[in-house]
Amino acid sequence: MNLSEYAEYDATGLASLVHSGDVTPLELTRLAREAHDQVNPHINAVVEFYEDAETVAGANGGIFHGVPFLRKDIGESEAGRLQEKGSRLFKGCRSHTDSYYFRRAREAGLRTIGRSATPELGSTVMTESFLNGITRNPWDLERSAGGSSGGAAAAVAAGITPIAHGNDGGGSIRIPASWCGLVGLNPSRGRISGGPDNQDASFGLTRAFVLCRTVRDMAAALDVFSGPHPGDPFIIIQPNRSYVAELSQPTGRLRVGVARTSWGAVGLEPEVLHAVEATAKLLQEMGHMVTDIVSPYEPVEYSRRAFAGANASANLLERAARAMGRTINADTLEPGNLKWYEFGRDVPLSEAVDLQEVLRKMRFRVGEAIHAFDILLTPTMPIVAVPHGGIYSATNPTLSAEESIEIADTAICQYAGVFNVTGQPSVSLPLAESAGGLPIGIQIVGRFGDESTLVRVARDLEEARPWNSRLAKVRVGSN
């Protein structure tokens, strides 16, 4: 297998070649290293390719037997490996914990070969940091790959690996999936365990999964990573059959709520709106009942969620710094995160303890507003990938803490973060492209615990509007 052939396959396809004996896991790892060496200097997606990548542990067999995999440099961890969270504050830090997530990855045959870039503390929609520099979008090197799983998205879009770890606390899987032309699912709260030491990350807002190129890889990854562990805060309803088996099941007729209007301060770009309308028409042609919906919440509700949680975030960061014997200041934190830390320290305790009530009220209001629908259809992002720097970057010294939430979080993540609060599964699919050749992601949102319907709908849309022929400009074998 040569490098161009390697980049053509999704993870399921590569695994099938290993199972048939046409290629070995070692050969795939060496191809991933070659791919990294070819394109990573252009996109800066991978911050560490393990020196011992060719000997990393992995199961003999498994659904993803031998497939190269990347770990996002924040969240789920591998014991003994560096985990710097894109921050100078954590530079050189190694994790002592082997997350259940990566235990499952190894059991499924995935070979984790390195770390992908993230903005400092995973805090923004752009993967730029003082520690690791700018991660560039393979579709247009002058534009952002998104965040906070931007390194993972750029690496998959460029063909370094066909699948990569990501996590999502307000859009951090779906945003880079949208801007890099990938499939990005944020599962239901509780679908994937954060154990053994982070079972309810960020008050249940953050979940881990993957970025990939095909719906069948998404379904297979759900089978790999789903399932409860001891200590999880609750056990979500389990599926009736495997998610891969759902790929051969009928979808049925669904009630679809369509968002054609802005849910925040940033308006929809005309090409994004056109993509939503084209997808709504397609679903209607498939026999589904389509109805327009208005925003189920007010932007101030989402901002309030962030402000109420600021004190807890600041305290967690301060405890981590103290445990490492390090100091939080302008030499260890970027301007945006330093302002957010200082803001959080000053939030009254009375406001901080209101967080659960803020989340409860928002879940209830949104739940009531959308209860009539089986799925929702929304833009993933109101705009296409933005140029580097600017107001959405945490390295921007001009925004106050309040402005960073209202301008760079609430406004631009208007269709994403709300479903982190409700806990519902949502997937960004690369169903459209701008006139300038930039990907446009369309989000499908399911009922809580109903990833099965999302798998079937995503399969239908992929078959009707296949995207595998649309490839990034900077990609393995194209340079």
N, C-alpha and C positions, 0 to 999 in steps of 0.2 A: 504494500500500500504506500502510495506517495502522499505528500502533504496536501495536494489539492483534493485527492480522493478522501482523505481523512476529514477535511473540512466540509465535505458534502453531506456527511452522515449526521443524523441526530443521535442522541445517546442510546435509544432503543436499537437503532441500526448498527452502531458500533458493537454493542453487547451481543447482538446476534452473530456478528462476524467472529467474535471471540468464542462463542458457544459452538460455532461450526468448525472452528480450528483454522479459519482463514487468516487470523491475526492473533497475536498474543497481547496480554495486558502490558508487558514490558515494551512491546513495539508501540502501543498506543501512548504510553508515557513519553517515550522518546519523540514521537511525533508531536505531542503537546509541547514538549520543550523546544522543538524546532519551530513550531508555530509561534510560541512565545517570543523566541529570539527574533523572528521575522517581523512581527507586527507590534509587539509591546513597546518598542522604542518610539513608535508613532502615537500610541494612544495612552500609555502609562496606566494600564488597567490593573496589572499585577504588581504588587509591591514586594513580593518574595516568591520566587520559585524554589521550592525546597531542594537543598543540595542532595538530600537522600531520597528524592522523589521516586527514583527507580526501584527503591526497596520498601516503599510504604506498604503498610499492612492493608489487606483487603480480603474478603471472603473468596474462596474458590467456588465461583458460581454466583448466584444471585441475579436478580432481574437486570442489574447494570454491570454485570461482570466485566471488570477491566477498564471501565470508562473513567477518563481523567475528570477531576472535580476540583473546584476552588472553594475556599472558605473566605467569606467576608470577614474583614478584620475587626469586627465588633459583634457581640452577641454570643451565639453558640461557639463553643471552644473545643480545642484539642489539647489534652494534657501535655505540658512540656513545650508547646509551641508558642512563639511570639504572638501576643495579642495587644497591639498598640492603639487601637481605636482611632487611628488617624490623628493622634494627638501627641505633642511633645511631652505632655504630662505623663503619658503612659509609655514613653519610648523605652524599649528594652524589656518591657514586662512580659512575663510568660504565664500562661494559665496553669493552674493546678487541677483543673476540672476537665474531665472528658464528658461532654454533653451527651445526653441520650440521642440527640440528633445525629451526632457523628458516629456513635456506636451503630445506629441503624444504617448510616451511610456505608460503613465498612461491611456490615452484614449483607448489604445489597450488592456488594462488589465494587462500589465507587472507590476510586483511588484519589484521595485528596493530595494535590501536588503543590499547593501554594496558597498565598493570601491575596485577596483582591482589595482594591482601594475603597476607602469610604471617606466622606468628609469628617472632620473632627467630631467625635462623639456621635456620629450619624445624624447630625443636627439639621442638615439643610437638603434642599432639592438639587444641589450641585456638588459633584464630587471634586472638591478642591480643598487642599489643606497646606498649611505651612510645612508640615512634616513630609508629605509625599508629593506635593505639587498638583498639577491639573490633570484630571483624567479626561481625555478627549473622545468625542463621539465618532465612531468609525464611519458614520454616514456623512459627517462634515466635521473636520478636525477643529474648526473654529467655534464649534458649538458644544454645549454640555451633554454628557451622557446621562445626566440626571443623578438623583441621589435618593436615599443614601447608598443604595446597592449599585452605584454607578460603575464601579470597577468590575463587578460581576457581569453586568449587562454589556459593557464594552468588550469584555473578554469573550463572551459568548457570541455577540454580533460579529466580532472579528475572526471567530473560528479557533480561538486558543483551546477552549473546551466547549463541548456541546451543551453543557448544563453546569450551573454553579449555584452555590448557596447564597441566599439572601434573607433579609428579614424586613418587616414592614410595621412601623408604628404610626404611620400617617400617610402612607403612599410609597414607602421606600423600596418596594418591589415593583409596584405598578407604574410609578413615574418613569424610572429608567427603562422598563419594558416598553412603555409608550414611545419614548424618545429614541430608543435603539431598535425598534421593530421586532420585539420578542413577545413571547407568552409569559405573563407574570401573574401568578395567582397569590392572593392573600387568603389563606384558609379561614374557616370559622374559628373563633376563639375557643381554645381547648382541643382543637382537632390534632394539633401537634404539640407534644409535651415540651416544656422549657426546662425540664429537670436535668440533673438532680438538684440544681440550686437556683433556678429561675423560672419556677412553674407558672407564675402569673406576672410576667414581665410588664412593667409600666402600668400596673393596675389593669392588666388584661388587654391593653391597647396593642401590644407588639406580638407578632407571630412570625415564626420562621418558615421558609419554604425554599423554592428554587426559582431561577430564571432559566428558560429553555426556549427552543425554537418550534416545538410541535405540541399539539394537544395530546398525542399519545405519550410523549415524555412527561407531560404534566400529570396525566392519569397514573402512569407507572410510579412517579415520584410520590403521589398521594398514597399509593399502596405501601411504599417503602417507609414513609415518615409518619403516617397516621398511627394513632393508638395511644392509650393511656399508660401511665406509669405510677407507681406508688408515690403519694405526696402531691399529686395533681389536685388543684382546688375543686374540680368537678369532672365528671366523666360525661363527655358529649355523646349523643346518640351515635351508634356505630352503623355503617352502611349495610344494606342487605346483601350486597355482592361486592366484589373487588371493583375498583375504579376502572381498571383495564377492561373488565367485563362490561362496564357501562358503555364502552365505545361501540358495542354491537346492539345496544338496546334502543327501542324507539323513544323519541322525545315526547310525544303527545302534544296536545294543543295547550299553549301557555298564555296567561294574561301578562302582557308586557307593558310596563310603565316607561315612557320615553322622556328623557330630559333634553329639551331643545333650548332651554333658557339658562342664563347664568345662575349659579348658586352662590356667587360671591362677588367681590369687587372687580375681578378681572373678567372682561367679556369674552365670549367665544370668538375665536378667529373664524372667518367665513368658511375656510376649508375644513376646519374641525366640525362646524355645524353641518356642512354638507356630508361629511363622513357619517355623522350620527343619523341624518335623514336617510341616507342610502342604506344603512344597516337596518333602520326601522322598516323601510320599504321591503327589504329582503325578508325580514322576519314575518312581515305581513303576508308576503307571497308564499311563505312556508306554511301558512295557515294559522299563525298565532294572532291573537287579539291585541292590537296595539292602541294604547291610550296615552296622551300627553300628561305629564305630571309637572307640578311646580316644585320649587325647592322645599324639602320637608323640614328645614330648620333655618334659623337665622345665623348669619356668620358670627354674631356676638356670642352665641352659645358655644361655638367651637373655640373661640378665643378665650372664653371664660374657663374652659377645660384646661388650657395651657397655663393660664395665670394661676389657677388654683393648685396646679401641680408643681409650680416653680419652686416652692419651698422644699418639697420632698426631693426634687432633682438636685438642688443646691446642697442639701444635707448629705445625699448619697455621694456626690462628687467630693465633698469635703472629707468625708470618712475615708474614701478611697485614697485621696492624697495623703491623709495623715497616716494611713496604714503603710504607705510606701515611703514615708519620711520625706515627702515632697511638698512644695508650696504652690498654691494657685496664684498666679500673677500673669502679667503680660508676657513673660518669657515662657510660660507653660501652656497658656490658653490663648486662642485666637480672639480678636476683638469682639465678635458677636457672642461667642460663648462666655467670655469673661463678663460682658455686660449682663447676660442672662443669669449667670451665677450670682453676681452682685444683686441683681433684681430679686432673685429667689431668696437670698438671705434676708431681705427686708420685707418679704411678704408676711403679714401677720399670721400667727398660728391659727387664728379663727378662720381665716380664708383657706389655709391649707387643708384643714379638716373637712371643708365643704366639698372636696373633690369628688368623693363617691356620690354625693347628692347631685352634683353638677352632671356627672356621667349618667346617673339614673334618670334624671329628667330628660336628658337628650335622647337616651335610648328609648324612653317611653314615647316621646313626641314623634320621633322618626318612625318608630315601629307602628304607631297608629296611622301615620300618614301614608305608609306604603304597604299596609297589610293586605290590601286588595289584589296585589300583584304577585305572580310567581317569580318573575325576574324583573330587574330594572335594566334599562339601556341608557348609558350616559357617556359623555366623553371621559377618557381617563384624565386628560389634562385639557384645559381650555385653550392652550397654545402649543405650538411645536417647540422643539428644543431651542433654548435661548443661547446667545453667545456667552462666552466665559466672562466671569466677573459680574459686576453689576449688583443690583439690590438683593438678588436671591442668594448671594454667597455669604457664608459665615465669616469669610476673611474681610468683608466689607466693614470698615471702621465707622461708617456714617450713621447707621441705624441704631436707634435705641432698642432696648429689649422688647418694649411694647410694639414698636414698629416692625421688628423682625417677625413677630407672630402675626400681626395683622396684614402685613404686606407680603412677606416671604413664606408664610405658612397657610393661614386661613384663606387668603385670596386665591393663591395659585393651586392649592390642594383641595379646592372646594368640593370636588366629587370623590375624593379619596379618603381623607381623614375621618369623615362622618361614619364610614363603615368599619373603621377600627374601633370607634366608640360603640356602635351597635353590635359588633362581633360577627357580622355577616360575612360570608365568603364573597369575594369579588375578583374578577380576572380581567386583565388588560390583554386584548388581542390585537395584533398588527394588521388591521383590516383596511387601512387606507394609507395614502401617501400624498404629500403636498405637491404642488406644481414644481417646487424647488427640490423635490426628491427627498424630503424628510419624512420619516414614519409618523403616522397618526394612530394612536392607540384608542380603541373603543372598549369601554368597561361594561361587563355584564355582572350584575349583582344578584345573588341568590338568597333564598330564605336561610335563616340560621340553621347550620348543620346540614345543608343540602348541597354539598359539592357535587353530588351525582347529577343533578339537573344541569349544573354548570358544565360538567364534562360533556354531556350530550349536546347541549346547545353550542358549545365551543367547537365540538366535532362537526356539527352541521354547518357552522359558519366557515370553518376551515375548508370543508369540502366545496362549499358554494363559492367562496372567494379565496382560493389558495394563495398563500403569501411566500411559499418557499422559493419562488423564482426572483423575489426582490431581495437583493443582497447589498450589504454595506460597501461603500467605495474602498475602504481600507479593510481588506480581508485576506486571510491566509491564501496564498496562491495567486492573488491578484496584483501583487507588488512587483 
